[in-house]
Amino acid sequence: MIFNARNFLITGIFFFTLNYVITSPSEAQSTQNVLNKAVRFFGGEEALMNLSTLKVETQGERWMLDEGFVIGEGASERSTFTAELFYDLDGNQLRNDYLTTGSFGGQRGLSEIISADTGFIRGRLSAIGQQPDPTMLSDRLASIRKHQRLLNPFLLLRIALSNPDLVTLANDVERENGLHNVLQMEEPQGSLMLFVKPRTGILTKVSTMESNGLRRDVPLEVYYKRWRWADLGVTNDELGTRERTPRGQRLRFPTIVEVIYDDELVHSEARNVIDINPDFDPDIFDIPESVNPVFDPDLAIRGEISHQEIQSFAAWGFPIDGFETLVEATELASGVFFLTGGTYNSLAIEQDNGVVIVGTPLYEERSQAVMDWVENNIPGKSITHAIMSHHHVDHASGVRFYVATGIPIVMHETAVPFFENILTAPSTIAVDTLAANPVTADIIPVPLDGSLILESGTNSTGVYTIINNNHAEDMVVIEAGGVFFVADVYTPVPNAPLSPGAEPVHERITELGLQVDTIAGAHGQTIPFAEFDEKFKEQFQQ
């Protein structure tokens, strides 16, 4: 991908002009005047710059964009959380201990620990597996730092005070709650717009633009509500009364923070406790000697420009940190290869005239790795079709690379209008191959209540809708050479009880009269159909 800060800014200004009534900056205002008002509202420059440590206790909810049943319905609820954030500003360290409860994996306890440009994660990184003390990759680290800057805007003002050349006064904006002065603050990968009330200096919102794997350039807005003074809490008698922090040390904080991502609420939190300059045990930020983190500047850029997407998947328990480019292959039937190597799997089906790819997950880098595997292992045959299982961002974002290289895309009929828009959406923040060389997508729809057969003398490939599922309205399943591929509805796990999603899968195989030898999952592993069928009868037909 090509990261273009200039286009990032242009896109942001374009979005800005579409959503607000804009006027020229007030004559009486200047960048320094507006910044000073905001600083005074927070508690003053002395209090801001003297803040050395901070503890914040929060609880809230998170939602995922484009992971619901209905295409384009926006964000769906995924998890609740409680968290304790420890911030050592002088030492450039932070620690986030949180407990999340969601629809996958029950409760997960996790600690994210960062020291300067390195970090690690203790606890359950994934909702479907446990990885003790993994090294934190640089995109996750950068996304955490940006997330905390946006949730705790005092960090932005400290940067502005220390680096005034980064801040300029943009045009005033008339919003629904009145006139706002707007400070434009440059960050390494784009600009932030800080909305300040002229009379009071209240910071009501920060906005920017980010890159989403599926929707591409999207607006990100963070709203701040219910500001309160945070005092250093000191118990001075048996009744637990608290001394007021001296003027010059008190700071205001928003107790409610909401994150809006492409016009959808994706994060809401309430602060229960805010302690200014508490004492920490320095050991809480220690990184174990067994962890050997390395800073990767390219991944850090990804973490900055796609911070909200990375944070959403991390909170959900399906982290997308780093790039999955390892492709390992197992031949499940003659000419039918199960492509693994990470957490997302695909099929490569060799036909007489070419190769069909089943599954388009994650991003361009994964699609490129799969295409390279085909070139190296099935020489003389090119990819003729790529089949997208369903619209969810993690399973569909890799489709752009196949479109860019002229490969026809097979998808459920219901998904076509949505993806006709998606595949022509502006993508200036992360300029991938399709954005650099736009082409018209060749989309082949699978009929709503029917099937599509990609004919071949060997390994004809059937693509079938599966209506009776609770995961996605545009889900399709695929069969070739006796191998049946399914994404998310059911995940094959050998030597384990079947999940409820096995019912619609077994039902669809039976309805279609397919001769299946093996079931392969977009996640997980494979399972012989004979074992699957036996377990199904034991669990669901008693």
C-alpha positions as CSV (number, residue, x, y, z in Angstrom):
1,M,0.0,0.0,0.0
2,I,1.0,3.6,-0.6
3,F,0.3,6.0,2.3
4,N,-0.4,9.5,1.0
5,A,-0.6,12.2,3.7
6,R,-1.5,14.9,1.1
7,N,-4.5,13.0,-0.2
8,F,-5.4,12.2,3.5
9,L,-5.6,15.9,4.2
10,I,-7.5,16.7,1.0
11,T,-10.1,13.9,1.7
12,G,-10.5,15.2,5.3
13,I,-11.1,18.8,4.1
14,F,-13.6,17.5,1.5
15,F,-15.5,15.5,4.2
16,F,-15.3,18.6,6.5
17,T,-17.0,20.9,3.9
18,L,-19.9,18.4,3.3
19,N,-21.0,18.1,6.9
20,Y,-20.9,21.6,8.4
21,V,-21.6,25.3,7.6
22,I,-18.2,26.8,7.4
23,T,-17.2,30.5,7.8
24,S,-13.9,32.3,7.9
25,P,-12.0,32.4,11.2
26,S,-13.3,35.2,13.4
27,E,-11.1,38.3,13.1
28,A,-10.6,38.5,16.8
29,Q,-9.4,34.9,17.0
30,S,-5.9,33.5,16.3
31,T,-4.4,30.1,16.6
32,Q,-2.8,31.0,19.9
33,N,-6.0,32.5,21.3
34,V,-8.1,29.5,20.5
35,L,-5.5,27.1,21.9
36,N,-5.2,29.2,25.0
37,K,-8.9,29.0,25.6
38,A,-8.9,25.2,25.3
39,V,-5.9,25.0,27.6
40,R,-7.6,27.2,30.2
41,F,-10.7,25.0,30.0
42,F,-8.6,21.9,30.8
43,G,-7.1,23.6,33.8
44,G,-4.2,25.6,32.4
45,E,-0.8,25.1,30.9
46,E,0.8,24.5,34.3
47,A,-1.5,21.7,35.2
48,L,-1.3,20.1,31.7
49,M,2.4,20.1,31.5
50,N,3.0,19.1,35.2
51,L,0.9,16.0,34.7
52,S,3.3,13.1,35.0
53,T,1.1,10.0,35.8
54,L,-2.6,9.2,35.4
55,K,-4.9,6.4,36.3
56,V,-8.3,6.0,34.6
57,E,-10.9,3.4,35.4
58,T,-13.6,3.0,32.7
59,Q,-16.5,0.8,31.6
60,G,-18.2,0.7,28.2
61,E,-19.3,-1.0,25.1
62,R,-17.8,-1.7,21.7
63,W,-19.4,-2.4,18.3
64,M,-18.0,-3.8,15.1
65,L,-18.5,-2.3,11.7
66,D,-19.6,-4.6,8.8
67,E,-19.7,-7.8,10.9
68,G,-23.5,-8.1,11.2
69,F,-26.0,-10.3,9.5
70,V,-27.4,-7.6,7.1
71,I,-25.2,-6.1,4.5
72,G,-24.4,-2.5,5.1
73,E,-26.4,-2.3,8.3
74,G,-23.5,-0.6,10.0
75,A,-22.2,-1.5,13.5
76,S,-23.4,-4.4,15.5
77,E,-22.9,-4.9,19.3
78,R,-20.1,-7.2,20.1
79,S,-18.7,-6.6,23.6
80,T,-18.7,-4.8,26.9
81,F,-15.6,-4.0,28.9
82,T,-14.1,-2.6,32.1
83,A,-10.5,-1.2,32.0
84,E,-7.8,0.3,34.1
85,L,-5.4,2.6,32.3
86,F,-2.0,3.5,33.9
87,Y,-0.1,6.3,32.1
88,D,3.5,7.3,32.9
89,L,3.9,10.4,30.7
90,D,7.4,11.2,31.8
91,G,8.6,7.7,31.0
92,N,6.4,7.4,27.8
93,Q,4.9,4.2,29.2
94,L,1.3,3.0,29.4
95,R,-0.5,-0.1,30.6
96,N,-4.1,-1.0,29.8
97,D,-5.7,-3.8,31.9
98,Y,-9.1,-4.7,30.6
99,L,-11.7,-7.4,30.9
100,T,-14.0,-7.8,27.9
101,T,-17.2,-9.9,27.6
102,G,-18.5,-10.6,24.2
103,S,-20.4,-13.0,22.0
104,F,-17.2,-15.0,21.2
105,G,-15.0,-16.6,23.8
106,G,-16.8,-15.4,26.9
107,Q,-14.7,-13.2,29.2
108,R,-11.1,-12.4,28.3
109,G,-8.6,-10.7,30.5
110,L,-5.8,-8.8,28.8
111,S,-3.0,-6.4,29.6
112,E,-1.4,-4.2,26.9
113,I,1.9,-2.9,28.1
114,I,3.9,-0.3,26.2
115,S,7.3,1.3,26.8
116,A,8.3,3.8,24.2
117,D,8.2,2.0,20.8
118,T,7.9,-1.5,22.1
119,G,5.4,-3.6,24.0
120,F,3.8,-6.9,24.7
121,I,0.4,-8.4,25.5
122,R,-0.3,-10.6,28.5
123,G,-3.4,-12.8,28.6
124,R,-5.9,-14.0,26.0
125,L,-5.1,-12.2,22.8
126,S,-7.7,-14.2,20.9
127,A,-11.3,-15.2,21.7
128,I,-10.6,-18.7,20.2
129,G,-7.1,-19.3,21.6
130,Q,-4.6,-18.3,24.2
131,Q,-1.1,-16.9,23.5
132,P,0.9,-16.1,26.6
133,D,3.0,-12.9,26.6
134,P,3.2,-12.3,22.8
135,T,5.3,-9.5,21.4
136,M,3.1,-6.5,20.5
137,L,3.5,-5.7,16.8
138,S,4.1,-2.1,15.8
139,D,0.7,-1.6,14.2
140,R,-1.1,-2.7,17.4
141,L,1.2,-0.5,19.4
142,A,0.6,2.6,17.2
143,S,-3.2,2.0,17.2
144,I,-3.2,1.9,21.0
145,R,-1.3,5.1,21.3
146,K,-3.6,6.9,18.9
147,H,-6.6,5.5,20.6
148,Q,-5.5,6.9,23.9
149,R,-4.6,10.3,22.4
150,L,-8.2,10.5,21.1
151,L,-9.9,9.2,24.2
152,N,-7.8,11.5,26.4
153,P,-7.6,14.8,24.6
154,F,-5.3,16.4,27.2
155,L,-2.6,14.5,25.4
156,L,-3.3,16.4,22.2
157,L,-3.1,19.7,24.0
158,R,0.2,18.8,25.5
159,I,1.5,18.0,22.1
160,A,0.2,21.3,20.8
161,L,1.8,23.3,23.6
162,S,5.1,21.6,23.0
163,N,4.9,21.9,19.2
164,P,2.9,25.0,18.3
165,D,4.0,24.9,14.7
166,L,1.8,21.7,14.3
167,V,-1.4,23.7,14.9
168,T,-3.1,26.2,12.7
169,L,-6.5,27.9,12.9
170,A,-9.0,26.6,10.3
171,N,-12.4,28.1,9.3
172,D,-15.0,28.4,12.0
173,V,-17.8,25.8,11.8
174,E,-21.5,26.1,12.8
175,R,-22.5,22.9,14.3
176,E,-25.8,21.8,15.8
177,N,-24.7,23.0,19.2
178,G,-23.4,26.4,18.0
179,L,-20.4,28.1,16.5
180,H,-17.0,26.4,16.9
181,N,-13.5,27.5,16.3
182,V,-11.5,24.8,14.7
183,L,-7.8,24.0,15.3
184,Q,-6.1,21.9,12.7
185,M,-3.4,19.8,14.2
186,E,-0.9,17.9,12.0
187,E,0.0,14.3,12.9
188,P,2.6,12.1,11.1
189,Q,-0.1,10.5,9.0
190,G,-2.7,13.2,8.6
191,S,-4.6,16.0,10.3
192,L,-6.9,16.2,13.3
193,M,-9.6,18.8,13.6
194,L,-10.3,20.1,17.2
195,F,-13.7,21.8,17.7
196,V,-13.6,24.4,20.4
197,K,-16.4,26.6,21.7
198,P,-15.4,30.2,21.4
199,R,-16.7,31.5,24.7
200,T,-15.9,28.6,27.0
201,G,-13.0,26.8,25.3
202,I,-14.8,23.5,25.7
203,L,-13.4,20.9,23.3
204,T,-16.5,19.1,22.0
205,K,-15.1,16.9,19.3
206,V,-12.0,15.8,17.4
207,S,-12.4,14.5,13.8
208,T,-10.1,12.9,11.3
209,M,-10.1,10.5,8.4
210,E,-8.9,6.9,8.5
211,S,-8.6,3.9,6.2
212,N,-10.9,0.9,6.6
213,G,-10.1,-2.3,4.9
214,L,-13.5,-2.6,3.2
215,R,-14.9,1.0,3.1
216,R,-11.5,2.6,2.5
217,D,-11.5,6.4,3.3
218,V,-13.9,6.9,6.3
219,P,-14.5,9.7,8.8
220,L,-13.6,9.2,12.4
221,E,-15.1,11.4,15.1
222,V,-14.6,11.4,18.9
223,Y,-17.1,13.3,21.1
224,Y,-16.4,14.4,24.6
225,K,-19.3,14.9,27.1
226,R,-19.9,15.6,30.8
227,W,-16.6,17.3,31.7
228,R,-15.6,17.1,35.3
229,W,-12.7,18.3,37.4
230,A,-10.4,15.4,38.4
231,D,-8.7,16.0,41.8
232,L,-5.8,14.1,43.4
233,G,-7.7,11.9,45.8
234,V,-6.2,12.0,49.3
235,T,-8.1,10.4,52.2
236,N,-7.4,12.6,55.3
237,D,-9.7,11.3,57.9
238,E,-11.7,8.2,58.8
239,L,-14.8,9.5,56.9
240,G,-12.8,9.3,53.7
241,T,-13.1,13.0,52.7
242,R,-10.9,14.1,49.9
243,E,-8.7,17.2,49.8
244,R,-9.1,19.5,46.8
245,T,-6.0,19.6,44.7
246,P,-4.4,23.1,44.7
247,R,-5.2,25.3,41.7
248,G,-2.7,24.7,39.0
249,Q,-2.8,21.0,39.5
250,R,-6.5,20.3,38.8
251,L,-7.6,19.1,35.3
252,R,-10.9,18.7,33.6
253,F,-11.6,15.4,31.8
254,P,-14.6,14.2,29.8
255,T,-16.4,11.4,31.7
256,I,-18.2,10.2,28.6
257,V,-16.4,9.6,25.4
258,E,-17.9,8.3,22.2
259,V,-16.2,7.2,18.9
260,I,-18.2,7.5,15.7
261,Y,-16.7,5.6,12.7
262,D,-18.2,6.3,9.3
263,D,-21.3,7.6,11.0
264,E,-21.6,4.6,13.3
265,L,-21.1,4.4,17.1
266,V,-18.3,1.9,17.7
267,H,-17.0,2.8,21.1
268,S,-18.7,4.3,24.2
269,E,-17.1,4.6,27.6
270,A,-17.8,6.2,31.0
271,R,-14.9,7.1,33.3
272,N,-15.5,6.1,36.9
273,V,-12.2,7.1,38.4
274,I,-9.6,9.6,37.3
275,D,-6.5,10.0,39.5
276,I,-4.0,12.7,38.7
277,N,-0.3,12.0,39.4
278,P,-0.8,8.8,41.4
279,D,2.2,6.8,42.5
280,F,2.8,3.6,40.4
281,D,5.0,0.6,41.0
282,P,7.4,1.0,38.1
283,D,7.4,-2.8,37.6
284,I,3.9,-2.7,36.1
285,F,5.5,-1.4,32.8
286,D,8.2,-4.0,32.7
287,I,8.6,-6.1,29.5
288,P,9.8,-9.7,30.1
289,E,13.2,-10.5,29.0
290,S,11.7,-13.4,27.0
291,V,9.9,-10.9,24.8
292,N,12.0,-9.3,22.0
293,P,9.9,-6.6,20.5
294,V,11.2,-4.8,17.4
295,F,9.8,-1.5,16.1
296,D,8.6,-1.7,12.5
297,P,7.9,1.8,11.0
298,D,5.8,0.5,8.1
299,L,3.5,-1.4,10.5
300,A,3.4,1.7,12.7
301,I,2.0,3.7,9.8
302,R,-0.7,1.1,9.3
303,G,-1.6,1.4,13.0
304,E,-1.9,5.1,12.7
305,I,-4.1,5.3,9.6
306,S,-6.3,2.3,10.4
307,H,-6.2,2.6,14.2
308,Q,-10.0,2.1,14.8
309,E,-10.2,-1.0,12.7
310,I,-7.3,-2.6,14.5
311,Q,-8.8,-1.6,17.9
312,S,-12.2,-3.0,16.9
313,F,-10.8,-6.4,16.0
314,A,-8.5,-6.6,19.0
315,A,-11.5,-5.8,21.3
316,W,-13.6,-8.4,19.5
317,G,-10.9,-11.1,20.1
318,F,-9.9,-11.6,16.5
319,P,-6.8,-9.5,16.2
320,I,-5.5,-8.4,12.7
321,D,-2.1,-7.3,13.9
322,G,0.6,-7.6,11.3
323,F,0.2,-9.1,7.9
324,E,-0.6,-12.8,7.3
325,T,1.5,-13.6,4.2
326,L,2.6,-17.2,5.0
327,V,0.8,-19.7,2.7
328,E,1.0,-23.4,3.6
329,A,-0.9,-25.9,1.4
330,T,-2.4,-29.3,1.9
331,E,-3.9,-31.2,-1.0
332,L,-7.3,-32.4,0.3
333,A,-8.3,-34.0,-3.1
334,S,-6.7,-34.1,-6.4
335,G,-6.1,-30.5,-7.4
336,V,-7.9,-29.1,-4.4
337,F,-5.5,-27.3,-2.0
338,F,-6.3,-26.0,1.5
339,L,-4.3,-22.8,1.9
340,T,-3.5,-22.0,5.5
341,G,-0.6,-20.4,7.3
342,G,-2.5,-17.9,9.6
343,T,-5.9,-17.5,11.1
344,Y,-7.8,-17.3,7.7
345,N,-7.9,-20.1,5.2
346,S,-8.7,-20.4,1.5
347,L,-8.9,-23.0,-1.2
348,A,-7.1,-23.2,-4.5
349,I,-9.0,-25.4,-7.0
350,E,-7.2,-26.5,-10.1
351,Q,-9.4,-26.8,-13.1
352,D,-8.7,-27.5,-16.8
353,N,-8.4,-23.9,-17.8
354,G,-7.1,-22.3,-14.6
355,V,-7.4,-22.0,-10.9
356,V,-10.4,-20.9,-8.7
357,I,-9.6,-19.2,-5.4
358,V,-12.2,-19.6,-2.6
359,G,-12.0,-17.0,0.1
360,T,-10.8,-13.4,-0.2
361,P,-9.9,-12.4,3.4
362,L,-8.0,-9.6,5.2
363,Y,-6.2,-7.3,2.7
364,E,-4.2,-7.0,-0.4
365,E,-1.1,-8.5,1.1
366,R,-2.8,-11.8,1.8
367,S,-4.3,-11.9,-1.7
368,Q,-0.9,-11.3,-3.2
369,A,0.6,-14.1,-1.2
370,V,-2.1,-16.5,-2.4
371,M,-1.6,-15.4,-6.0
372,D,2.2,-15.9,-5.6
373,W,1.6,-19.4,-4.3
374,V,-0.6,-20.3,-7.3
375,E,2.1,-19.0,-9.7
376,N,4.8,-21.0,-8.0
377,N,2.9,-24.2,-7.4
378,I,0.5,-24.5,-10.3
379,P,2.6,-23.2,-13.2
380,G,1.1,-22.4,-16.5
381,K,-2.4,-21.7,-15.0
382,S,-3.7,-18.4,-13.9
383,I,-6.5,-17.5,-11.5
384,T,-9.8,-17.4,-13.4
385,H,-12.2,-16.6,-10.5
386,A,-12.1,-15.5,-6.9
387,I,-15.1,-16.5,-4.7
388,M,-16.0,-14.3,-1.8
389,S,-17.8,-16.2,1.0
390,H,-19.6,-13.2,2.5
391,H,-19.5,-9.4,3.1
392,H,-17.8,-9.2,6.5
393,V,-14.8,-6.9,6.5
394,D,-12.3,-9.6,7.5
395,H,-13.4,-12.0,4.8
396,A,-14.0,-9.6,2.0
397,S,-11.3,-6.9,2.1
398,G,-8.9,-9.0,0.1
399,V,-11.2,-8.9,-2.9
400,R,-9.9,-5.5,-4.1
401,F,-6.6,-7.0,-5.2
402,Y,-8.3,-9.7,-7.3
403,V,-10.5,-7.0,-8.9
404,A,-7.4,-4.9,-9.6
405,T,-5.8,-7.7,-11.5
406,G,-8.8,-8.3,-13.7
407,I,-10.1,-11.5,-12.0
408,P,-13.9,-12.0,-12.0
409,I,-15.4,-12.0,-8.5
410,V,-18.2,-14.5,-7.5
411,M,-20.5,-13.4,-4.7
412,H,-24.0,-13.7,-3.4
413,E,-26.6,-11.8,-5.5
414,T,-27.6,-9.8,-2.4
415,A,-24.1,-8.4,-1.9
416,V,-23.6,-7.0,-5.5
417,P,-25.1,-3.5,-5.0
418,F,-23.1,-3.0,-1.8
419,F,-19.8,-4.1,-3.4
420,E,-20.4,-2.1,-6.6
421,N,-20.1,1.0,-4.3
422,I,-17.3,-0.4,-2.1
423,L,-15.1,-1.2,-5.1
424,T,-15.3,2.4,-6.4
425,A,-15.0,4.1,-3.0
426,P,-12.2,6.7,-2.6
427,S,-9.1,5.1,-1.2
428,T,-6.5,7.9,-0.9
429,I,-5.3,7.3,2.7
430,A,-4.0,3.8,1.9
431,V,-3.6,3.7,-1.9
432,D,-3.7,0.0,-2.8
433,T,-3.4,-1.5,-6.3
434,L,-7.1,-1.0,-7.2
435,A,-6.9,2.7,-6.1
436,A,-3.7,3.2,-8.1
437,N,-5.1,1.5,-11.2
438,P,-8.9,1.6,-11.1
439,V,-10.7,-1.0,-13.1
440,T,-14.4,-1.9,-13.4
441,A,-15.1,-5.0,-11.3
442,D,-16.4,-8.1,-13.1
443,I,-18.9,-9.4,-10.6
444,I,-20.7,-12.8,-11.1
445,P,-23.7,-13.1,-8.9
446,V,-24.9,-16.4,-7.3
447,P,-28.7,-16.4,-7.6
448,L,-30.5,-15.8,-4.3
449,D,-32.2,-19.2,-4.0
450,G,-30.0,-21.1,-6.3
451,S,-26.5,-22.0,-7.3
452,L,-23.7,-21.2,-9.7
453,I,-21.5,-23.9,-11.2
454,L,-18.0,-23.1,-12.6
455,E,-17.8,-25.9,-15.1
456,S,-14.6,-27.8,-15.8
457,G,-13.7,-31.3,-17.0
458,T,-12.0,-31.7,-13.6
459,N,-13.0,-30.1,-10.3
460,S,-16.2,-28.3,-11.4
461,T,-16.9,-25.9,-8.6
462,G,-20.3,-25.4,-7.1
463,V,-21.2,-22.1,-5.3
464,Y,-24.4,-22.3,-3.2
465,T,-26.4,-20.0,-1.0
466,I,-27.0,-21.1,2.5
467,I,-30.2,-19.3,3.7
468,N,-30.6,-21.0,7.0
469,N,-27.7,-19.4,8.9
470,N,-27.5,-16.7,11.5
471,H,-24.1,-15.2,10.4
472,A,-24.6,-13.3,7.1
473,E,-27.4,-12.9,4.7
474,D,-25.1,-13.2,1.7
475,M,-23.2,-16.4,2.8
476,V,-22.2,-18.9,0.2
477,V,-20.6,-22.3,0.6
478,I,-18.5,-24.0,-2.0
479,E,-17.9,-27.7,-3.1
480,A,-15.3,-29.0,-5.5
481,G,-13.7,-32.5,-5.7
482,G,-15.6,-33.7,-2.6
483,V,-14.2,-30.8,-0.5
484,F,-16.9,-28.5,1.1
485,F,-15.7,-25.0,2.2
486,V,-17.6,-23.0,4.8
487,A,-16.8,-19.7,6.5
488,D,-17.8,-18.8,10.0
489,V,-21.2,-20.6,10.1
490,Y,-19.3,-23.7,11.2
491,T,-15.6,-24.0,12.1
492,P,-14.2,-27.6,11.8
493,V,-12.4,-28.6,15.0
494,P,-11.4,-32.3,15.0
495,N,-12.0,-34.3,18.2
496,A,-14.4,-31.7,19.6
497,P,-18.3,-31.5,19.8
498,L,-19.9,-29.8,16.9
499,S,-21.1,-26.2,17.2
500,P,-24.7,-25.3,16.5
501,G,-23.6,-24.0,13.1
502,A,-23.2,-27.6,12.0
503,E,-26.9,-27.9,11.6
504,P,-27.4,-25.6,8.7
505,V,-24.2,-27.0,7.0
506,H,-25.4,-30.6,7.3
507,E,-28.9,-29.5,6.1
508,R,-27.5,-27.8,3.1
509,I,-25.2,-30.6,2.1
510,T,-28.2,-33.0,2.3
511,E,-30.5,-30.7,0.4
512,L,-28.1,-30.4,-2.4
513,G,-27.2,-34.1,-2.5
514,L,-23.5,-33.3,-2.5
515,Q,-20.9,-36.1,-2.3
516,V,-18.6,-34.6,0.4
517,D,-15.5,-36.3,1.7
518,T,-14.0,-33.4,3.7
519,I,-15.2,-30.2,5.3
520,A,-12.7,-27.3,5.3
521,G,-13.2,-24.1,7.2
522,A,-12.2,-20.5,6.5
523,H,-11.0,-20.7,10.1
524,G,-9.9,-23.8,12.0
525,Q,-9.0,-27.0,10.3
526,T,-10.7,-29.8,8.3
527,I,-12.9,-32.7,9.4
528,P,-13.8,-35.9,7.4
529,F,-17.4,-35.8,6.5
530,A,-17.9,-39.3,7.9
531,E,-16.8,-38.0,11.3
532,F,-18.9,-34.9,11.0
533,D,-22.0,-36.9,10.0
534,E,-21.5,-39.3,12.9
535,K,-21.2,-36.5,15.4
536,F,-24.2,-34.7,13.9
537,K,-26.4,-37.7,14.4
538,E,-25.2,-38.1,18.0
539,Q,-25.7,-34.5,18.9
540,F,-28.7,-33.3,16.8
541,Q,-30.8,-36.4,15.9
542,Q,-31.3,-38.0,19.2
